[in-house]
Amino acid sequence: MTSVLVTGGAGFLGSNLAERLLAEGFHVRIYRRATSDLRAVAGLPVEHIVGDILDRDAIARAVRGCDTVFHAAAIVSHNARDRAIVQEVNVTGTRNVVEGCLEGGVRRLVHISSVAAAGTPKNGEIANEETPFDWEGPPGYKLSKYQAEKEVAKGISRGLDAVMVNPSVIVGERDIHFHGGQLIRAARRGLLLFCVPGGMNVVYVGDVVRGTIEAARRGKTGERYLLCGENLTHREIFARTARIVGGIPPVIQLPLPLLHAAARTTEALCNFLHVTPWLTEDLVANAGAVNWFSSEKAIRELGYTITPFDQTIMAAFRWYRKNGLL
């Protein structure tokens, strides 16, 4: 691995990945849209290739001369009105990257998927790479990530050397659009007074970056690796985040029917006003579930390590304050 391409390289994970690859001495090329916000890559000496993930000819040009491609480009949206573009970018875009790698003779593709494409834990279990995908909710983000993995599998069947990584909810530096960082912003503003049953897994972006690079080096062709952090209940996550950033811990656990009603109302009102809804039916479709995952395979085969939750939140919080975003 000497010359690499990072699709979605101006985004949260892509920019962190580019920074680490540069530090390790690689020539880094990022593929981004003309309209990309470049704050996350400001000051990074990367080569910029401007194009759309749906433009196969542009992707072919972008991969030329690269031995390794990290495919991080995706749309994360749980808004029903975005389902078509989510499907197009996440599935068709991945198909285009796979074709570009096959035609361009790329030695290895690392597809950055998500635990959204993994199976849902049942009966208090902790899911792993073998847990069957069984999503029966809306045909949105989760389904698109699962279908994107199928596009990678098709490429592997045609001779592509590819491996997949599946991060959980990522928190850390350079999250300028507050994806996982929304947790920190909400806590800082005192908006985590309510929580719901269940739990989730939060991972530090630095761990995901290191795990992704090791997947390129050591991952087995055709395998997927869950790159996750600590498994915690929603109440634990909200309370600990509030304590670290100086917010107010949750005091009320919302009944799920009330949460779903609030999501429907919020989404309808925000779409009417043409603003992005902060709460949607897709987002809460799996509310109340205990979405816990195991990274034992990545630990065993990639040397993956996990940063404690409190350190993860503190690292992101410090970065936000340093950069005037909180």
Secondary structure, DSSP 8 states (H G I E B T S, - for coil): --EEEEETTTSHHHHHHHHHHHHTT-EEEEEE-TT---GGGTT---EEEE--TT-HHHHHHHHTT-SEEEE--------GGGHHHHHIIIIIHHHHHHHHHHHHT-SEEEEE--GGGS----TT--B-TTS-----S-SSHHHHHHHHHHHHHHHHHTT--EEEEEE-EEE-TT-TT-STTHHHHHHHTT--SEE-SSEEEEEEHHHHHHHHHHHHHH--TT-EEEE--EEEEHHHHHHHHHHHHT-----EE--HHHHHHHHHHHHHHHHHHTS--SS-TTTTTTTT-B--B--HHHHHHH------HHHHHHHHHHHHHHTT--
